[in-house]
Amino acid sequence: MRSLTLIAILAPLLAYSAPRFNDYSYLRSDGRTATIRLAEQSDTLSVIEYWVEDSLLSTWKLKYPVYQFCCGDMTGDDIPEIAVGVVKTTKYSQVMARRLFLFKLFNEELIRPLWLSSRVAHRLVDFTIEPDGRVRTSEVKADGTPVSVRYERRGFGLKFVEYITN
């Protein structure tokens, strides 16, 4: 019985192992090429790197397992925001779960937090930033029903827009 309990505890964490992430490059307002990269240091430490041509301008350490990384312009200013999915507990929930962190490029130079979520509407499975800047998530309701949800960034955090039906 003890081994089944251990498997039940560790199984969600095993699903987060060995993710592979693509770099995100864009043309800055000054005409130079910038690249946003997630550099994995270990299972529980990753670093967001912001490169402009051959110069590393900014980094941000993430001391949690990362399961998703993507970028897109969520604010309409032609500067991409960074979305990172991490696995962690929060102050108000000691359950290890998938969370969504959003970062901005302050003055197109420094990585800074935009929103470090504790949760979305339901249990988060995955997400992406759509071409229009909205966040599309895959979530699971408490009754086990999978749903796709669209959010947009508003002030602090995300605002629910709609459930998506296929």
Buried (B, 14 or more C-beta within 10 A) or exposed (E): EEEEEEEEEEEEEEEBEEBEBEEBEBEBEEEEEBBBBBEBEEEBBBBBBBBBEEEEBBBBEBEBBBBBBBBBBBEEEEBBBBBBBBBBEEEEEEEBBBBBBBBBBEEBEBBEEBBBBBBBBBBBBBBEBEEEBBBBBBBEEEEEEEBBBBBBBEEEBBEEBEEEEE
